[in-house]
């Protein structure tokens, strides 16, 4: 009886049409999972967004700290370099002049050393040297004002009591030994002593602008209306994206307490501006902490939109499924199963798959596209294999060109001759130039290096060749400082310089001159090597240009090697151009795209 009554309750369901039955079954099967999906996606996506944000901010913080540490390291390197250079000026040069060096000459030499250091290490904004008589030598005139304040300052007092180690002074504003009294600066001080006797020579001051630090994380960027700032151990903000906050204490006690006492690198905290996601990173060299703040509401606002979108898409899919599920099940499912089998074989590594196209609908287009795709994949694999072989050939040829025995032997002969002549200083310079040249030539296997490194390698090469051929040529370099950081294939300029020396200047009956320039025009870099040597005959020039257009007619390995490597890296739009007038000289221009480090 009970069973019969239970069956009667479903009598109305059995008497309905099949399409209605399908509707009644599918509605709860689709609607309930959609609600569960919306809720679960909201929670999962929110947690994922927060975790991803923490990771992104942590990664950005690591990049910021790395770059700031790089700035601090550059400042330390500047101090070390100036220690040696100032010793040379104040001890060696004065001893060589036997007391006849005027104050103007001394001032010029010291300020030139300071200015040169700022060119080599642009992260340092200004520099000054204070001698034992409290006279200030500055990288610019504003550094030399307020001499009395500098002489009686705590900064100078601490340096006088130091043992010559580098001393960092906290971010501050002051009205002496600075370019701009209104701009906060971080200062590195060092006591300069005679490296031979230990006698004090003076004190070195190097300034780094706060804006140089804040520019680092502004360039890296923050997460959607978030912000970065750096605070010291006392809770004072030493760098911030908001200039008004710099040198001000952290106002919120809870934030200050968390920063000073918490070991957690990330947490969600409620502040006067609402919930904030905080991420902390250590800057141990100065005892600072980099703090990132991201509004929590901004992280989660998209999750609600995505949840609504999922529900809307699910509803549309539900309606469409009711109308076309049964109609298209047989038409669509079988071709898809057939296609999936071929895809599985491709996944297993069998690329020789072709599907027979039997229809012109989407499934047919998909099958046709699959066939086309597989053909292109195999073609691309073949092209990549060929290009890799070609690239390897150029790499091997490049390695052969890098380590040139005759250049090494000739240089060692020069070193031996110089040592026989007792020119120890020239032996040291030649040996150092040779070592630096081969260090850049090898570059730890890297294919591309900074233009600055390439120019140093060329300078080392020319220094050696200048000693060998001092009566043959002289040279000059004009390099735009703004492009020294750009990346170029290594040994791009050196083979062009070598060609100019051996095929142009050596064959000239009179003293020659070699000029190397580098400039940027829009997004292109032009590297020019010009000599006033013997030049090239018109027939030879046509043969060389023909060889650069057709690798099968190659004439001259060095020039073609540079040309082919540039095209291999950057495409047919770039390469080497050569212009020459027989008897007057040759100009070679290498054109590459501008690409920052």
C-alpha positions in Angstrom: 0.0 0.0 0.0 2.8 2.4 0.9 4.7 1.5 -2.2 1.6 2.1 -4.3 1.0 5.5 -2.8 4.6 6.5 -3.4 4.3 5.4 -7.1 1.1 7.5 -7.5 3.0 10.6 -6.4 5.1 10.2 -9.5 2.2 9.4 -11.8 2.0 13.0 -13.0 5.7 12.8 -14.0 5.2 9.6 -16.0 2.3 11.0 -18.0 4.1 14.1 -19.2 5.8 14.6 -22.5 9.4 13.5 -22.9 10.7 17.0 -23.6 9.0 18.1 -20.4 10.6 15.3 -18.5 14.0 16.3 -19.8 13.3 19.9 -18.7 12.3 18.8 -15.3 15.4 16.6 -14.9 17.8 19.1 -16.4 16.7 22.2 -14.5 17.9 21.0 -11.0 20.9 19.3 -12.6 22.1 22.6 -14.1 20.7 25.3 -11.8 22.1 23.8 -8.6 25.7 23.3 -9.9 25.6 26.9 -11.3 24.9 28.3 -7.9 27.6 26.1 -6.4 29.9 27.1 -9.2 29.3 30.8 -8.6 29.9 30.6 -4.9 32.9 28.4 -5.2 34.5 30.4 -8.0 34.0 33.6 -5.9 35.9 32.1 -3.0 38.6 30.3 -5.0 39.2 33.3 -7.3 39.4 35.7 -4.5 42.0 33.6 -2.7 43.8 33.1 -5.9 43.8 36.8 -6.7 45.2 37.6 -3.2 47.9 35.0 -3.4 48.8 36.1 -6.9 48.9 39.7 -5.8 51.2 38.8 -2.9 53.5 36.9 -5.2 53.5 39.7 -7.8 54.1 42.4 -5.2 56.8 40.2 -3.6 58.4 39.7 -7.0 58.2 43.4 -7.7 59.7 44.1 -4.3 62.5 41.8 -5.0 63.2 43.6 -8.2 63.0 46.9 -6.4 65.4 45.8 -3.7 67.8 44.3 -6.3 67.9 47.6 -8.2 68.3 49.7 -5.0 71.1 47.4 -3.9 72.6 47.9 -7.3 72.5 51.7 -6.7 74.1 51.3 -3.3 76.7 49.0 -4.8 77.5 51.5 -7.6 77.9 54.2 -4.9 80.4 51.9 -3.0 82.2 51.2 -6.3 82.4 55.0 -7.0 83.9 55.5 -3.5 86.5 52.8 -4.1 87.4 54.1 -7.5 87.7 57.6 -6.3 89.9 56.4 -3.4 92.5 55.1 -6.0 92.1 58.1 -8.4 92.4 60.7 -5.7 95.5 58.9 -4.3 97.0 59.2 -7.7 96.2 62.9 -8.0 97.1 63.9 -4.4 100.2 61.6 -4.0 101.6 60.5 -7.3 100.8 63.5 -9.5 101.9 66.0 -6.8 105.1 64.0 -6.2 105.8 64.0 -9.9 105.2 67.7 -10.1 107.7 68.2 -7.1 105.4 70.8 -5.5 105.1 72.9 -8.6 101.4 72.0 -9.1 99.2 75.1 -8.7 96.0 75.2 -6.8 94.1 75.6 -10.0 95.7 72.5 -11.5 95.0 70.5 -8.4 91.4 71.8 -8.3 90.9 70.9 -12.0 92.4 67.4 -11.5 90.3 66.6 -8.5 87.0 67.9 -9.9 87.7 66.0 -13.2 88.0 62.8 -11.2 84.7 63.5 -9.5 82.9 64.3 -12.7 84.4 61.2 -14.4 83.2 59.0 -11.6 79.6 60.4 -12.0 79.7 59.6 -15.7 80.8 56.0 -15.0 78.3 55.6 -12.1 75.3 57.8 -13.0 73.3 56.6 -9.9 75.4 58.9 -7.8 73.9 62.4 -8.2 76.8 64.5 -6.9 80.2 64.1 -5.2 82.6 66.3 -3.2 86.1 65.9 -1.7 87.1 67.8 1.4 90.9 68.1 2.0 92.6 68.4 5.4 92.3 72.2 5.2 88.5 71.9 4.8 88.6 73.1 1.3 85.7 71.6 -0.8 86.2 70.2 -4.3 82.7 69.5 -5.8 81.4 67.9 -8.9 79.6 71.2 -9.4 79.8 74.7 -7.8 76.7 74.2 -5.5 78.5 71.5 -3.6 81.3 73.9 -2.7 79.1 76.4 -0.9 78.5 76.6 2.9 82.1 75.6 3.6 81.8 76.6 7.3 78.7 74.5 7.9 80.4 71.5 6.3 83.6 71.8 8.3 81.6 71.8 11.6 79.0 69.2 10.7 78.4 66.0 12.5 78.8 64.3 9.1 82.4 65.4 8.8 83.0 64.6 12.5 82.0 61.0 12.1 84.2 60.6 9.0 87.2 62.1 11.0 86.7 59.4 13.6 86.3 56.6 11.1 89.0 54.1 10.0 88.4 54.6 6.2 85.4 52.3 5.9 82.3 53.4 3.9 79.7 55.1 6.1 76.1 55.5 5.1 74.2 58.5 6.5 70.5 58.3 6.7 68.1 60.0 4.2 68.1 63.7 5.1 67.7 67.3 3.9 70.7 69.6 4.6 72.0 72.9 3.3 75.6 72.0 2.6 77.4 69.5 0.3 74.2 69.2 -1.8 72.9 70.4 -5.2 69.4 71.1 -4.0 68.7 71.9 -0.3 65.0 70.9 -0.7 65.6 67.4 -2.0 66.2 64.5 0.4 69.4 62.7 -0.2 71.1 59.5 0.9 74.9 60.1 1.6 77.9 57.8 1.5 81.0 59.1 3.2 84.5 57.8 3.2 87.8 58.9 4.8 90.5 59.0 2.1 94.0 58.1 3.2 97.3 57.6 1.5 97.2 53.9 0.5 100.9 53.6 0.9 101.5 55.5 4.2 98.0 55.7 5.8 98.3 59.5 6.1 94.8 61.1 5.9 94.2 63.0 2.7 90.6 64.2 3.1 87.0 63.0 3.0 84.8 61.9 0.2 81.0 62.6 0.1 78.7 60.9 -2.4 75.0 61.8 -2.7 72.1 59.7 -4.0 68.8 61.5 -4.5 65.7 60.0 -2.9 64.0 60.5 -6.3 66.4 58.0 -7.7 65.2 55.4 -5.3 61.5 56.2 -5.7 61.9 56.1 -9.5 62.9 52.5 -9.2 59.6 51.2 -7.9 57.6 53.7 -10.0 59.2 52.3 -13.1 58.5 48.7 -12.0 55.0 49.7 -11.1 52.5 48.7 -8.4 49.2 46.8 -8.3 46.2 49.0 -9.2 46.2 52.0 -7.0 48.6 50.4 -4.6 51.7 52.1 -3.3 55.2 51.5 -2.1 57.3 53.2 0.5 60.5 52.5 2.4 60.9 53.0 6.1 63.8 52.8 8.4 64.0 50.9 11.7 62.6 54.0 13.6 59.5 54.1 11.5 60.5 57.1 9.4 59.6 57.1 5.7 62.8 57.5 3.8 61.4 57.0 0.3 57.9 57.1 -1.1 55.9 57.6 -4.3 54.3 60.6 -2.5 56.9 63.2 -2.0 55.1 64.8 1.0 55.5 61.6 3.0 59.3 61.5 2.7 61.2 62.0 6.1 57.8 61.9 7.9 57.1 59.2 10.6 54.5 56.5 9.9 51.3 57.9 11.2 49.3 54.8 11.9 50.4 53.0 15.1 49.2 49.6 14.0 51.1 49.8 10.8 54.2 51.0 12.6 53.9 48.1 15.2 53.4 45.5 12.4 56.4 46.8 10.5 58.7 46.8 13.5 57.6 43.7 15.3 55.9 41.3 12.9 57.9 38.6 11.1 55.1 38.0 8.5 55.8 39.3 5.1 52.1 39.7 4.1 48.9 40.4 5.9 45.5 42.0 5.5 45.0 45.0 7.9 42.1 47.4 8.5 43.2 51.0 8.3 41.5 54.4 8.1 41.3 53.9 4.3 39.7 50.4 4.6 41.2 47.0 4.4 44.7 46.9 2.9 46.9 44.1 1.8 50.4 44.7 3.2 53.6 43.1 1.9 56.9 43.7 3.7 60.4 43.1 2.3 63.8 43.5 4.0 66.5 45.8 2.7 69.2 44.5 5.1 72.2 46.6 3.9 70.6 49.8 5.4 68.2 48.2 7.9 65.2 49.4 5.8 61.9 47.8 4.9 60.0 48.1 1.7 56.3 48.2 2.3 53.6 47.7 -0.3 50.0 48.6 0.3 47.2 47.4 -2.0 43.4 48.1 -1.3 41.8 44.8 -0.6 38.4 45.8 -2.1 40.1 46.5 -5.4 41.4 42.9 -5.5 38.0 41.4 -5.0 35.7 43.7 -7.0 36.3 41.7 -10.2 35.4 38.4 -8.5 31.8 39.5 -8.1 31.6 40.4 -11.8 33.1 37.1 -12.8 30.6 35.2 -10.7 27.7 37.0 -12.3 29.2 36.4 -15.7 29.6 32.7 -14.9 25.9 32.5 -13.8 24.8 34.4 -16.9 26.8 32.1 -19.2 25.5 29.1 -17.4 21.9 30.2 -17.9 22.5 30.8 -21.6 24.1 27.4 -21.9 21.2 25.9 -20.1 18.6 27.4 -22.4 20.6 26.4 -25.5 21.2 22.9 -24.2 17.4 22.3 -23.9 16.9 23.1 -27.5 19.8 21.6 -29.3 21.2 18.8 -27.0 19.3 15.9 -28.5 19.3 17.4 -32.0 23.0 17.8 -32.2 24.3 15.0 -30.0 24.8 12.5 -32.8 25.8 15.1 -35.4 28.5 16.7 -33.2 29.7 14.1 -30.8 30.9 11.5 -33.3 33.2 13.9 -35.3 34.5 15.4 -32.1 35.4 11.9 -30.8 37.1 11.2 -34.1 39.0 14.5 -33.8 40.0 13.9 -30.2 41.5 10.5 -31.1 43.8 12.3 -33.6 44.6 14.9 -31.0 45.6 12.2 -28.6 47.9 10.7 -31.1 49.5 14.1 -31.7 49.9 14.5 -27.9 51.7 11.2 -27.9 54.1 12.5 -30.5 52.8 11.3 -33.8 52.5 14.4 -36.0 51.6 12.5 -39.2 47.9 13.0 -38.6 45.4 14.0 -41.3 41.6 14.0 -40.8 39.2 13.3 -43.6 36.9 16.3 -44.1 33.4 15.1 -44.9 31.4 18.3 -44.2 31.5 22.0 -44.6 30.2 23.0 -41.1 32.2 24.1 -38.1 33.4 20.5 -37.5 34.6 20.3 -41.0 36.4 23.7 -40.7 37.9 22.4 -37.4 39.1 19.3 -39.1 40.5 21.3 -42.1 42.1 23.7 -39.7 43.7 20.8 -37.8 45.1 19.4 -41.1 46.5 22.9 -42.0 47.9 23.4 -38.5 49.7 20.1 -38.5 51.2 20.8 -41.9 52.4 24.2 -40.6 53.7 22.7 -37.4 55.9 20.2 -39.4 57.0 23.0 -41.7 57.9 25.2 -38.7 59.8 22.4 -37.0 61.8 21.9 -40.2 62.5 25.7 -40.5 63.5 25.9 -36.8 65.8 22.9 -37.2 67.4 24.6 -40.2 67.7 27.9 -38.4 69.2 26.3 -35.4 71.8 24.6 -37.5 72.6 27.9 -39.3 72.8 29.8 -36.0 75.1 27.1 -34.6 77.3 27.5 -37.6 77.6 31.2 -37.0 78.3 30.6 -33.3 81.1 28.2 -34.1 82.5 30.6 -36.7 82.2 33.4 -34.1 84.1 31.4 -31.5 86.8 30.8 -34.1 86.9 34.5 -34.8 87.0 35.4 -31.1 90.1 33.6 -30.2 92.6 34.7 -32.8 96.0 33.1 -32.2 97.9 35.6 -34.3 96.5 38.5 -32.3 97.4 36.7 -29.1 100.9 35.9 -30.2 101.6 39.4 -31.5 100.3 40.9 -28.3 102.5 38.6 -26.2 105.5 39.6 -28.4 104.7 43.2 -27.7 104.5 42.5 -23.9 107.8 40.7 -24.1 109.4 43.6 -26.0 108.1 46.1 -23.5 109.4 44.1 -20.6 112.8 43.9 -22.2 112.7 47.7 -22.6 111.8 48.1 -18.9 108.5 49.7 -19.6 106.7 48.0 -16.8 103.7 50.4 -16.8 103.1 49.6 -20.5 103.4 45.9 -19.8 100.7 46.2 -17.1 98.4 48.1 -19.4 98.9 45.8 -22.3 98.3 42.7 -20.2 95.2 44.2 -18.6 93.8 45.2 -22.0 94.5 41.7 -23.4 92.7 40.1 -20.5 89.8 42.5 -20.6 89.4 41.9 -24.4 89.2 38.2 -24.1 86.9 38.4 -21.1 84.4 40.4 -23.2 85.0 38.1 -26.2 84.1 35.1 -24.2 81.3 36.8 -22.1 80.5 33.5 -20.3 78.9 32.2 -23.5 76.4 35.1 -23.8 75.4 36.1 -27.3 74.5 39.7 -26.5 76.2 42.2 -24.3 75.7 45.9 -23.4 77.1 48.5 -25.8 79.2 49.8 -23.0 81.0 46.4 -22.6 81.5 46.2 -26.4 83.1 49.7 -26.4 85.4 48.7 -23.6 86.4 45.7 -25.5 87.1 47.8 -28.6 89.1 50.3 -26.4 91.2 47.4 -25.1 91.8 46.1 -28.6 92.7 49.6 -29.9 95.0 50.2 -26.9 97.0 47.1 -27.8 97.0 47.9 -31.5 98.0 51.5 -30.8 101.1 50.2 -29.0 102.0 48.0 -32.0 101.2 50.6 -34.6 101.9 53.8 -32.8 103.4 55.3 -36.0 100.5 54.0 -38.2 97.3 55.5 -36.8 95.5 57.3 -34.0 91.8 56.9 -33.1 88.9 58.6 -31.4 85.5 57.4 -30.1 82.3 59.4 -30.0 79.6 57.3 -28.2 76.2 58.7 -27.1 76.1 58.0 -23.3 72.3 57.5 -23.6 72.7 54.2 -25.5 75.5 52.6 -23.5 73.0 50.3 -21.8 71.4 49.0 -25.0 72.1 45.3 -26.0 74.0 44.3 -29.1 75.6 41.1 -30.4 79.0 40.8 -28.9 82.0 41.4 -31.2 80.0 43.6 -33.6 82.3 46.6 -33.7 85.7 44.9 -33.1 85.9 43.0 -36.5 85.0 46.3 -38.3 87.8 48.1 -36.4 90.2 45.2 -37.2 89.3 45.4 -40.9 89.9 49.2 -40.9 93.4 48.8 -39.3 94.6 45.8 -41.4 93.0 46.7 -44.8 92.9 50.4 -44.6 95.3 52.2 -42.3 98.3 49.7 -42.5 98.2 50.1 -46.3 98.3 53.9 -46.2 101.7 55.5 -46.7 101.0 58.3 -44.2 99.7 58.5 -40.6 96.0 57.7 -40.4 93.1 58.2 -38.2 90.3 55.9 -37.1 86.9 57.2 -35.8 84.3 55.2 -34.0 80.8 56.6 -33.4 77.5 55.3 -32.0 74.2 57.2 -32.2 70.5 56.5 -31.9 67.8 57.5 -34.4 64.3 56.7 -33.2 64.4 52.9 -32.5 67.7 52.2 -34.4 71.3 52.2 -33.4 74.0 53.2 -35.9 77.5 52.0 -35.2 80.0 53.7 -37.5 83.7 52.8 -38.1 85.5 55.3 -40.4 89.1 55.4 -41.5 91.1 57.6 -43.8 93.2 54.7 -45.1 93.8 53.2 -48.5 90.1 52.8 -49.4 88.7 50.1 -51.6 88.6 49.9 -55.4 85.2 50.1 -57.1 85.4 46.5 -58.3 86.4 45.2 -54.8 83.6 47.2 -53.2 81.0 45.8 -55.6 82.2 42.3 -54.8 81.9 42.9 -51.1 78.4 44.3 -51.4 77.4 41.4 -53.6 78.8 38.9 -51.0 76.7 40.6 -48.3 73.6 40.2 -50.5 74.3 36.6 -51.4 76.0 34.4 -48.9 77.1 32.1 -51.7 79.4 34.8 -53.1 80.9 35.8 -49.7 84.0 38.0 -50.0 85.8 38.8 -46.7 84.9 36.8 -43.6 84.9 39.4 -40.9 82.6 41.9 -42.5 80.2 39.2 -43.7 80.2 37.5 -40.3 79.0 40.7 -38.6 76.4 41.3 -41.3 75.0 37.8 -41.2 74.9 37.7 -37.4 72.9 41.0 -37.3 70.4 39.7 -39.8 70.2 36.4 -38.0 69.3 38.1 -34.7 67.2 41.0 -36.0 66.0 40.3 -39.5 66.6 41.5 -43.0 65.9 45.1 -42.2 69.2 45.4 -40.3 72.9 44.7 -41.2 76.1 46.4 -42.4 76.6 49.0 -45.1 79.9 50.0 -46.5 81.0 53.1 -48.4 84.5 53.7 -49.7 86.6 55.9 -52.0 89.8 54.4 -53.3 92.7 56.3 -51.8 90.6 58.4 -49.4 89.2 55.9 -46.8 86.3 53.7 -45.9 83.1 54.0 -43.8 81.3 51.0 -42.4 77.9 51.4 -40.7 76.3 48.6 -38.7 72.6 49.2 -38.1 70.8 47.3 -35.3 67.5 47.9 -33.4 67.5 49.7 -30.1 66.8 47.3 -27.3 67.2 48.2 -23.6 69.0 45.9 -21.2 
